[in-house]
Amino acid sequence: MTEIFVESEFAPLRTVVAAQSEVAIPASVQDSPDMRFLPEDSLRLNPIGQDMRDGAPERQAAWEREREALCAVLARHGVRVLRPRMLTEAEKAAAGDDGYANFFARDPFFTIGNHVIEASMRFRHRRTEVLPMRDIMREQVYPADCGYVAVPMPEIAEPGDPTLGPGPFLEGGDVLVLGEQVLVGVSGLASNALGAQWLAKYLAPHGYTVEVVRLDERILHLDCALGLIRPGLLVVCEQALLDGLPETLRDWRRITVDFDAATRLATNGLPLGPDVYVTDPEFAFLGEKLEDHGVRVEYVDFAITRSLGGSFRCSTQPLLRRN
């Protein structure tokens, strides 16, 4: 039986769900201000309105190699790696013009302590992204000694409503775990205040507190601005945090990155434990600073993954992180 428990962002990673590489970005996003978090050339590099397999097969193959390279690093460090299934033809057809996604494991569900929580996604092309995870839920989560719940489905928005309605929206990329304290990022692009309120209500009887972290409107998720490396050490883009670091983190040593580096996902690396960290060679400057703090750094080229708006943390969702 799989043990389910996530103690913190940096407790030793033991079991993880690693993303597949499957997406059809809807044509409707081309002129949408909601895409302001993406690198400028992203919508030019990646095909719009069709599956990347069909629109850019060589890029698709290279993207899959990035994910396999990450899985190889995880396996080398003794991490048990689970993969979601692929989308079915019926699921793709049901998506219609909204497009579909099965490309970032972090957001459609998340794990806090021994609670597995299905998310409520804001972007329409990601609202069924949890479905390929359901086999993992049946095989790993149902038999385990843990809770398993889902955020309420979002309300239907009025036509033309740029907010996409009141939600609640709550996505795993916005959720950072530090013991019994949980941080939830809110930028207007993903999780919202109602989603954070739901999480606080659900977790309160279990002894957890939830703190909202307001983000710059160009930042998709909290993990695109803040990463907890190990106790007392973090990487942050302070410009992206509208109220500065949460009080509990203000005496931590910090490695800072500028806003441009944050939008290229510099803070979205993956701790495999308090002494090993995975990042992209694009951020060797960050790796060097981490090594000065005694952290071993593993590098994986994740350029295509990053062009789609996520990186190492986005591509993984832990089921077991504990000492």
Secondary structure as a PSIPRED ss2 file (coil, helix, strand):
# PSIPRED VFORMAT (PSIPRED V4.0)

   1 M C   1.000  0.000  0.000
   2 T C   1.000  0.000  0.000
   3 E C   1.000  0.000  0.000
   4 I C   1.000  0.000  0.000
   5 F E   0.000  0.000  1.000
   6 V E   0.000  0.000  1.000
   7 E C   1.000  0.000  0.000
   8 S E   0.000  0.000  1.000
   9 E C   1.000  0.000  0.000
  10 F C   1.000  0.000  0.000
  11 A C   1.000  0.000  0.000
  12 P C   1.000  0.000  0.000
  13 L E   0.000  0.000  1.000
  14 R E   0.000  0.000  1.000
  15 T E   0.000  0.000  1.000
  16 V E   0.000  0.000  1.000
  17 V E   0.000  0.000  1.000
  18 A E   0.000  0.000  1.000
  19 A C   1.000  0.000  0.000
  20 Q C   1.000  0.000  0.000
  21 S C   1.000  0.000  0.000
  22 E E   0.000  0.000  1.000
  23 V E   0.000  0.000  1.000
  24 A E   0.000  0.000  1.000
  25 I E   0.000  0.000  1.000
  26 P C   1.000  0.000  0.000
  27 A H   0.000  1.000  0.000
  28 S H   0.000  1.000  0.000
  29 V H   0.000  1.000  0.000
  30 Q C   1.000  0.000  0.000
  31 D C   1.000  0.000  0.000
  32 S C   1.000  0.000  0.000
  33 P H   0.000  1.000  0.000
  34 D H   0.000  1.000  0.000
  35 M H   0.000  1.000  0.000
  36 R H   0.000  1.000  0.000
  37 F H   0.000  1.000  0.000
  38 L C   1.000  0.000  0.000
  39 P C   1.000  0.000  0.000
  40 E C   1.000  0.000  0.000
  41 D C   1.000  0.000  0.000
  42 S H   0.000  1.000  0.000
  43 L H   0.000  1.000  0.000
  44 R H   0.000  1.000  0.000
  45 L H   0.000  1.000  0.000
  46 N C   1.000  0.000  0.000
  47 P C   1.000  0.000  0.000
  48 I E   0.000  0.000  1.000
  49 G C   1.000  0.000  0.000
  50 Q C   1.000  0.000  0.000
  51 D E   0.000  0.000  1.000
  52 M H   0.000  1.000  0.000
  53 R H   0.000  1.000  0.000
  54 D H   0.000  1.000  0.000
  55 G H   0.000  1.000  0.000
  56 A C   1.000  0.000  0.000
  57 P H   0.000  1.000  0.000
  58 E H   0.000  1.000  0.000
  59 R H   0.000  1.000  0.000
  60 Q H   0.000  1.000  0.000
  61 A H   0.000  1.000  0.000
  62 A H   0.000  1.000  0.000
  63 W H   0.000  1.000  0.000
  64 E H   0.000  1.000  0.000
  65 R H   0.000  1.000  0.000
  66 E H   0.000  1.000  0.000
  67 R H   0.000  1.000  0.000
  68 E H   0.000  1.000  0.000
  69 A H   0.000  1.000  0.000
  70 L H   0.000  1.000  0.000
  71 C H   0.000  1.000  0.000
  72 A H   0.000  1.000  0.000
  73 V H   0.000  1.000  0.000
  74 L H   0.000  1.000  0.000
  75 A H   0.000  1.000  0.000
  76 R H   0.000  1.000  0.000
  77 H C   1.000  0.000  0.000
  78 G C   1.000  0.000  0.000
  79 V C   1.000  0.000  0.000
  80 R E   0.000  0.000  1.000
  81 V E   0.000  0.000  1.000
  82 L E   0.000  0.000  1.000
  83 R C   1.000  0.000  0.000
  84 P C   1.000  0.000  0.000
  85 R C   1.000  0.000  0.000
  86 M C   1.000  0.000  0.000
  87 L C   1.000  0.000  0.000
  88 T C   1.000  0.000  0.000
  89 E H   0.000  1.000  0.000
  90 A H   0.000  1.000  0.000
  91 E H   0.000  1.000  0.000
  92 K H   0.000  1.000  0.000
  93 A H   0.000  1.000  0.000
  94 A H   0.000  1.000  0.000
  95 A H   0.000  1.000  0.000
  96 G H   0.000  1.000  0.000
  97 D H   0.000  1.000  0.000
  98 D H   0.000  1.000  0.000
  99 G C   1.000  0.000  0.000
 100 Y E   0.000  0.000  1.000
 101 A E   0.000  0.000  1.000
 102 N E   0.000  0.000  1.000
 103 F C   1.000  0.000  0.000
 104 F C   1.000  0.000  0.000
 105 A C   1.000  0.000  0.000
 106 R C   1.000  0.000  0.000
 107 D C   1.000  0.000  0.000
 108 P C   1.000  0.000  0.000
 109 F E   0.000  0.000  1.000
 110 F E   0.000  0.000  1.000
 111 T E   0.000  0.000  1.000
 112 I E   0.000  0.000  1.000
 113 G E   0.000  0.000  1.000
 114 N C   1.000  0.000  0.000
 115 H E   0.000  0.000  1.000
 116 V E   0.000  0.000  1.000
 117 I E   0.000  0.000  1.000
 118 E E   0.000  0.000  1.000
 119 A C   1.000  0.000  0.000
 120 S E   0.000  0.000  1.000
 121 M C   1.000  0.000  0.000
 122 R C   1.000  0.000  0.000
 123 F C   1.000  0.000  0.000
 124 R H   0.000  1.000  0.000
 125 H H   0.000  1.000  0.000
 126 R H   0.000  1.000  0.000
 127 R C   1.000  0.000  0.000
 128 T C   1.000  0.000  0.000
 129 E C   1.000  0.000  0.000
 130 V C   1.000  0.000  0.000
 131 L H   0.000  1.000  0.000
 132 P H   0.000  1.000  0.000
 133 M H   0.000  1.000  0.000
 134 R H   0.000  1.000  0.000
 135 D H   0.000  1.000  0.000
 136 I H   0.000  1.000  0.000
 137 M H   0.000  1.000  0.000
 138 R H   0.000  1.000  0.000
 139 E H   0.000  1.000  0.000
 140 Q H   0.000  1.000  0.000
 141 V H   0.000  1.000  0.000
 142 Y C   1.000  0.000  0.000
 143 P C   1.000  0.000  0.000
 144 A C   1.000  0.000  0.000
 145 D C   1.000  0.000  0.000
 146 C C   1.000  0.000  0.000
 147 G E   0.000  0.000  1.000
 148 Y E   0.000  0.000  1.000
 149 V E   0.000  0.000  1.000
 150 A E   0.000  0.000  1.000
 151 V C   1.000  0.000  0.000
 152 P C   1.000  0.000  0.000
 153 M C   1.000  0.000  0.000
 154 P C   1.000  0.000  0.000
 155 E C   1.000  0.000  0.000
 156 I C   1.000  0.000  0.000
 157 A C   1.000  0.000  0.000
 158 E C   1.000  0.000  0.000
 159 P C   1.000  0.000  0.000
 160 G C   1.000  0.000  0.000
 161 D C   1.000  0.000  0.000
 162 P C   1.000  0.000  0.000
 163 T C   1.000  0.000  0.000
 164 L C   1.000  0.000  0.000
 165 G C   1.000  0.000  0.000
 166 P C   1.000  0.000  0.000
 167 G C   1.000  0.000  0.000
 168 P C   1.000  0.000  0.000
 169 F C   1.000  0.000  0.000
 170 L E   0.000  0.000  1.000
 171 E C   1.000  0.000  0.000
 172 G H   0.000  1.000  0.000
 173 G H   0.000  1.000  0.000
 174 D H   0.000  1.000  0.000
 175 V E   0.000  0.000  1.000
 176 L E   0.000  0.000  1.000
 177 V E   0.000  0.000  1.000
 178 L E   0.000  0.000  1.000
 179 G C   1.000  0.000  0.000
 180 E C   1.000  0.000  0.000
 181 Q E   0.000  0.000  1.000
 182 V E   0.000  0.000  1.000
 183 L E   0.000  0.000  1.000
 184 V E   0.000  0.000  1.000
 185 G E   0.000  0.000  1.000
 186 V E   0.000  0.000  1.000
 187 S C   1.000  0.000  0.000
 188 G C   1.000  0.000  0.000
 189 L C   1.000  0.000  0.000
 190 A C   1.000  0.000  0.000
 191 S C   1.000  0.000  0.000
 192 N C   1.000  0.000  0.000
 193 A H   0.000  1.000  0.000
 194 L H   0.000  1.000  0.000
 195 G H   0.000  1.000  0.000
 196 A H   0.000  1.000  0.000
 197 Q H   0.000  1.000  0.000
 198 W H   0.000  1.000  0.000
 199 L H   0.000  1.000  0.000
 200 A H   0.000  1.000  0.000
 201 K H   0.000  1.000  0.000
 202 Y H   0.000  1.000  0.000
 203 L H   0.000  1.000  0.000
 204 A H   0.000  1.000  0.000
 205 P H   0.000  1.000  0.000
 206 H H   0.000  1.000  0.000
 207 G C   1.000  0.000  0.000
 208 Y C   1.000  0.000  0.000
 209 T E   0.000  0.000  1.000
 210 V E   0.000  0.000  1.000
 211 E E   0.000  0.000  1.000
 212 V E   0.000  0.000  1.000
 213 V E   0.000  0.000  1.000
 214 R E   0.000  0.000  1.000
 215 L E   0.000  0.000  1.000
 216 D C   1.000  0.000  0.000
 217 E C   1.000  0.000  0.000
 218 R C   1.000  0.000  0.000
 219 I C   1.000  0.000  0.000
 220 L C   1.000  0.000  0.000
 221 H C   1.000  0.000  0.000
 222 L H   0.000  1.000  0.000
 223 D H   0.000  1.000  0.000
 224 C H   0.000  1.000  0.000
 225 A C   1.000  0.000  0.000
 226 L E   0.000  0.000  1.000
 227 G E   0.000  0.000  1.000
 228 L E   0.000  0.000  1.000
 229 I E   0.000  0.000  1.000
 230 R E   0.000  0.000  1.000
 231 P C   1.000  0.000  0.000
 232 G C   1.000  0.000  0.000
 233 L E   0.000  0.000  1.000
 234 L E   0.000  0.000  1.000
 235 V E   0.000  0.000  1.000
 236 V E   0.000  0.000  1.000
 237 C C   1.000  0.000  0.000
 238 E H   0.000  1.000  0.000
 239 Q H   0.000  1.000  0.000
 240 A H   0.000  1.000  0.000
 241 L E   0.000  0.000  1.000
 242 L C   1.000  0.000  0.000
 243 D C   1.000  0.000  0.000
 244 G C   1.000  0.000  0.000
 245 L C   1.000  0.000  0.000
 246 P C   1.000  0.000  0.000
 247 E H   0.000  1.000  0.000
 248 T H   0.000  1.000  0.000
 249 L H   0.000  1.000  0.000
 250 R C   1.000  0.000  0.000
 251 D C   1.000  0.000  0.000
 252 W C   1.000  0.000  0.000
 253 R E   0.000  0.000  1.000
 254 R E   0.000  0.000  1.000
 255 I E   0.000  0.000  1.000
 256 T E   0.000  0.000  1.000
 257 V C   1.000  0.000  0.000
 258 D C   1.000  0.000  0.000
 259 F H   0.000  1.000  0.000
 260 D H   0.000  1.000  0.000
 261 A H   0.000  1.000  0.000
 262 A H   0.000  1.000  0.000
 263 T H   0.000  1.000  0.000
 264 R C   1.000  0.000  0.000
 265 L C   1.000  0.000  0.000
 266 A C   1.000  0.000  0.000
 267 T C   1.000  0.000  0.000
 268 N C   1.000  0.000  0.000
 269 G C   1.000  0.000  0.000
 270 L E   0.000  0.000  1.000
 271 P E   0.000  0.000  1.000
 272 L E   0.000  0.000  1.000
 273 G E   0.000  0.000  1.000
 274 P C   1.000  0.000  0.000
 275 D C   1.000  0.000  0.000
 276 V E   0.000  0.000  1.000
 277 Y E   0.000  0.000  1.000
 278 V E   0.000  0.000  1.000
 279 T E   0.000  0.000  1.000
 280 D C   1.000  0.000  0.000
 281 P H   0.000  1.000  0.000
 282 E H   0.000  1.000  0.000
 283 F H   0.000  1.000  0.000
 284 A H   0.000  1.000  0.000
 285 F H   0.000  1.000  0.000
 286 L H   0.000  1.000  0.000
 287 G H   0.000  1.000  0.000
 288 E H   0.000  1.000  0.000
 289 K H   0.000  1.000  0.000
 290 L H   0.000  1.000  0.000
 291 E H   0.000  1.000  0.000
 292 D H   0.000  1.000  0.000
 293 H C   1.000  0.000  0.000
 294 G C   1.000  0.000  0.000
 295 V C   1.000  0.000  0.000
 296 R E   0.000  0.000  1.000
 297 V E   0.000  0.000  1.000
 298 E E   0.000  0.000  1.000
 299 Y E   0.000  0.000  1.000
 300 V C   1.000  0.000  0.000
 301 D C   1.000  0.000  0.000
 302 F C   1.000  0.000  0.000
 303 A H   0.000  1.000  0.000
 304 I H   0.000  1.000  0.000
 305 T H   0.000  1.000  0.000
 306 R H   0.000  1.000  0.000
 307 S H   0.000  1.000  0.000
 308 L C   1.000  0.000  0.000
 309 G C   1.000  0.000  0.000
 310 G C   1.000  0.000  0.000
 311 S C   1.000  0.000  0.000
 312 F C   1.000  0.000  0.000
 313 R C   1.000  0.000  0.000
 314 C C   1.000  0.000  0.000
 315 S C   1.000  0.000  0.000
 316 T E   0.000  0.000  1.000
 317 Q E   0.000  0.000  1.000
 318 P E   0.000  0.000  1.000
 319 L E   0.000  0.000  1.000
 320 L E   0.000  0.000  1.000
 321 R E   0.000  0.000  1.000
 322 R C   1.000  0.000  0.000
 323 N C   1.000  0.000  0.000
